[in-house]
C-alpha cells in the first residue's frame, strides 16, 4: 500500500505510545511500517536528503504532536505520551491531523511562529492546514519542479542554436566535466574519443548542463538543517 502521509500517521503513532513507555523513533517507524503492511521497497524509499520517506513522515508526525503537547521528548531520541495525549486517545477520535491539533494553544503558537509571514495588512499568515506533505517533501517537490522546467527551457535554447554553437557547448561541457583543462584540450579529446562512446539524448544533455552549471546561474541556495543532538550532550 502507499506510504501513509504524516497526518495519517499521527493517530497510530499516538496509539503506539499509549503504553506509557519510552520509545525511540526507529521503534515507532518499524511498528508503523508493520501496521500498515509496507513492502520492503516502500520502507527503503528515500528522499533526496537520503532519509527514508517513512522515517521522515513519522518524525514530523511526532514533531507536530509534540508541539501540541500530546507527546514529549524525555531525552535525546526518546519520546513518550503525555497525560494530554492519553486524554485525546480516551476521546477515541477517528483521526488526528493538523486541524485537530488547533485545539491546543501550543500548536497554534507553533504554527504562527513557523509562518512568520505577513499579508498586505501586516497580519501574520500561518501555513495552510491542507497539505499532506512534510516540509522536506514539499521543498523537494518544488525543487524538482523548478529543475524540470529549467531543463526544458535549456533544451529549447539548445535546439534553437546553430551547429557551431552546439559544438562549442559540447566542448565547454566536457571541460566542466573534467575532460581537459581547457577548450583546446577538450576539443582534442573529442577528435580522439573512442568510437564506442555512448550517445545521450536531449534530456540527459540538459541535466548535465544543470549539474555542471553550464548556461545557468545560481540565484538562491537553501540549506535544510537539523538539530545537532551531540552538541547538547553534556559530558
C-alpha positions as CSV (number, residue, x, y, z in Angstrom):
1,X,0.0,0.0,0.0
2,X,1.1,3.6,-0.4
3,X,3.2,5.1,2.4
4,X,0.7,7.0,4.7
5,X,1.0,10.7,4.9
6,X,2.5,12.2,8.1
7,X,-1.0,13.4,9.2
8,X,-2.5,9.9,8.7
9,X,0.4,8.6,10.9
10,X,-0.5,10.9,13.8
11,X,-3.2,8.8,15.5
12,X,-1.4,5.4,15.0
13,X,1.8,6.9,16.4
14,X,0.0,8.3,19.5
15,X,-1.7,4.9,20.0
16,X,1.7,3.2,19.7
17,X,3.0,5.4,22.6
18,X,-0.1,4.7,24.7
19,X,1.6,2.0,26.7
20,X,3.3,4.9,28.6
21,X,6.8,3.6,27.9
22,X,9.6,5.5,26.5
23,X,10.3,4.8,22.8
24,X,12.7,5.7,20.1
25,X,11.6,7.0,16.7
26,X,13.1,3.9,15.0
27,X,10.9,1.7,17.1
28,X,7.9,3.7,16.1
29,X,8.9,3.6,12.4
30,X,9.3,-0.2,12.5
31,X,6.0,-0.7,14.3
32,X,4.0,1.6,12.0
33,X,5.6,0.1,8.8
34,X,4.4,-3.3,10.0
35,X,1.0,-2.0,11.0
36,X,0.4,-0.5,7.5
37,X,1.9,-3.5,5.8
38,X,4.6,-1.6,3.9
39,X,6.7,-3.6,1.4
40,X,10.4,-3.6,1.7
41,X,10.8,-1.2,-1.2
42,X,8.4,1.3,0.4
43,X,10.3,1.1,3.8
44,X,13.5,1.9,1.9
45,X,12.2,4.6,-0.4
46,X,14.3,7.7,0.0
47,X,14.0,11.5,-0.1
48,X,16.8,13.4,-1.9
49,X,18.3,14.1,1.5
50,X,19.0,10.3,1.9
51,X,16.4,9.9,4.7
52,X,13.7,7.3,4.2
53,X,10.2,8.7,3.5
54,X,8.5,6.7,6.2
55,X,11.1,7.8,8.8
56,X,10.7,11.4,7.7
57,X,6.9,11.3,7.9
58,X,6.8,9.6,11.3
59,X,9.3,12.2,12.6
60,X,7.1,15.0,11.5
61,X,4.0,13.4,13.0
62,X,5.9,13.2,16.3
63,X,7.1,16.8,16.0
64,X,3.6,18.2,15.3
65,X,2.0,16.2,18.2
66,X,4.9,17.3,20.5
67,X,4.2,20.9,19.6
68,X,0.5,20.2,20.6
69,X,1.6,18.7,23.9
70,X,0.4,15.1,23.1
71,X,4.0,13.7,23.1
72,X,7.1,14.8,24.9
73,X,10.8,14.3,24.4
74,X,12.3,12.9,27.6
75,X,15.9,12.8,26.5
76,X,17.9,12.6,23.3
77,X,16.0,10.5,20.7
78,X,13.4,9.3,23.3
79,X,9.7,10.3,23.5
80,X,6.6,9.2,25.3
81,X,3.0,10.1,25.5
82,X,1.8,12.8,27.9
83,X,-1.3,13.0,30.0
84,X,-2.9,15.3,27.4
85,X,-2.1,12.7,24.7
86,X,-3.6,9.9,26.7
87,X,-6.7,12.0,27.2
88,X,-7.0,12.5,23.5
89,X,-7.0,8.8,22.9
90,X,-9.7,8.3,25.5
91,X,-11.9,10.5,23.3
92,X,-11.5,7.9,20.6
93,X,-11.1,10.4,17.7
94,X,-11.5,9.0,14.2
95,X,-8.3,10.8,13.1
96,X,-5.7,13.3,14.3
97,X,-4.5,15.9,11.8
98,X,-3.3,19.5,11.7
99,X,-6.8,20.8,12.0
100,X,-7.4,18.6,15.1
101,X,-4.3,19.9,16.7
102,X,-5.5,23.5,16.5
103,X,-7.4,22.7,19.7
104,X,-4.2,23.1,21.6
105,X,-2.8,26.6,22.1
106,X,0.8,25.5,22.0
107,X,0.3,24.1,18.4
108,X,-1.4,27.4,17.3
109,X,1.6,29.3,18.7
110,X,3.9,26.9,16.8
111,X,2.1,27.4,13.5
112,X,2.0,31.2,13.9
113,X,5.8,31.2,14.6
114,X,6.5,28.9,11.8
115,X,4.5,31.0,9.3
116,X,6.4,34.2,10.1
117,X,4.8,35.8,7.1
118,X,2.6,38.9,6.8
119,X,-0.3,39.8,4.5
120,X,-0.7,43.2,2.9
121,X,-2.3,44.5,6.1
122,X,0.6,43.3,8.2
123,X,-1.3,40.4,9.8
124,X,0.5,37.1,10.4
125,X,-0.2,34.4,7.8
126,X,0.0,30.8,9.1
127,X,1.0,27.8,7.0
128,X,-2.0,26.1,5.3
129,X,-3.5,23.1,7.1
130,X,-4.5,21.1,3.9
131,X,-1.0,19.9,2.9
132,X,-0.3,16.2,3.2
133,X,3.4,16.6,2.5
134,X,6.1,17.0,5.2
135,X,8.2,20.2,4.8
136,X,11.1,18.3,3.2
137,X,8.7,16.6,0.7
138,X,7.2,20.0,-0.3
139,X,10.6,21.5,-0.7
140,X,11.9,18.6,-2.7
141,X,8.8,18.6,-5.0
142,X,9.2,22.4,-5.6
143,X,12.9,21.9,-6.3
144,X,12.3,19.1,-8.8
145,X,9.5,21.2,-10.5
146,X,11.8,24.2,-10.9
147,X,14.6,21.9,-12.2
148,X,12.4,20.2,-14.7
149,X,11.1,23.5,-16.1
150,X,14.6,24.9,-16.3
151,X,15.9,21.7,-18.0
152,X,13.2,22.0,-20.7
153,X,14.0,25.7,-21.2
154,X,17.6,24.8,-21.6
155,X,16.8,22.2,-24.2
156,X,14.7,24.6,-26.2
157,X,17.5,27.1,-26.2
158,X,20.0,24.5,-27.4
159,X,17.7,23.3,-30.2
160,X,17.3,26.9,-31.4
161,X,21.1,27.4,-31.6
162,X,23.4,26.9,-34.6
163,X,25.5,23.8,-35.2
164,X,28.6,25.9,-34.3
165,X,27.0,26.9,-31.0
166,X,26.2,23.3,-30.2
167,X,29.8,22.2,-30.9
168,X,31.0,24.9,-28.6
169,X,28.5,23.9,-25.9
170,X,29.7,20.2,-26.1
171,X,33.3,21.2,-25.8
172,X,32.6,23.5,-22.8
173,X,30.5,20.8,-21.1
174,X,33.4,18.4,-21.5
175,X,35.7,20.9,-19.8
176,X,33.2,21.3,-17.0
177,X,33.0,17.6,-16.6
178,X,36.8,17.3,-16.3
179,X,37.8,16.1,-19.7
180,X,40.7,18.5,-20.3
181,X,41.7,21.7,-18.6
182,X,40.8,24.0,-21.4
183,X,38.6,24.2,-24.5
184,X,41.5,23.2,-26.7
185,X,42.2,20.1,-24.5
186,X,38.5,19.1,-24.7
187,X,38.4,19.7,-28.4
188,X,41.4,17.5,-28.8
189,X,39.7,14.8,-26.7
190,X,36.6,14.9,-28.9
191,X,38.7,14.2,-32.0
192,X,40.3,11.2,-30.5
193,X,37.4,9.8,-28.5
194,X,36.7,6.1,-28.7
195,X,34.1,5.3,-31.3
196,X,32.2,3.3,-28.7
197,X,31.2,6.5,-26.8
198,X,27.6,6.4,-25.6
199,X,25.3,8.9,-27.2
200,X,22.9,10.9,-24.9
201,X,19.5,12.4,-25.5
202,X,18.4,16.0,-25.1
203,X,17.0,15.4,-21.6
204,X,20.4,14.0,-20.4
205,X,22.2,16.9,-22.0
206,X,20.1,19.5,-20.2
207,X,20.5,17.6,-16.9
208,X,24.3,17.6,-17.3
209,X,24.2,21.3,-18.1
210,X,22.3,21.9,-14.8
211,X,24.6,19.6,-12.9
212,X,27.8,21.2,-14.1
213,X,26.4,24.8,-14.2
214,X,26.7,25.4,-17.9
215,X,24.3,28.0,-19.3
216,X,22.7,28.6,-15.9
217,X,23.5,30.7,-12.8
218,X,22.5,30.2,-9.2
219,X,20.1,32.7,-7.8
220,X,19.5,31.2,-4.4
221,X,20.6,28.4,-2.1
222,X,18.5,26.8,0.6
223,X,20.2,24.6,3.3
224,X,18.0,22.2,5.2
225,X,19.3,21.8,8.7
226,X,18.6,19.5,11.7
227,X,19.4,19.8,15.4
228,X,22.8,18.5,16.2
229,X,22.0,16.4,19.2
230,X,25.6,15.8,20.1
231,X,26.1,19.5,20.7
232,X,23.6,19.4,23.5
233,X,25.1,16.3,25.2
234,X,26.8,17.2,28.5
235,X,29.9,15.3,29.3
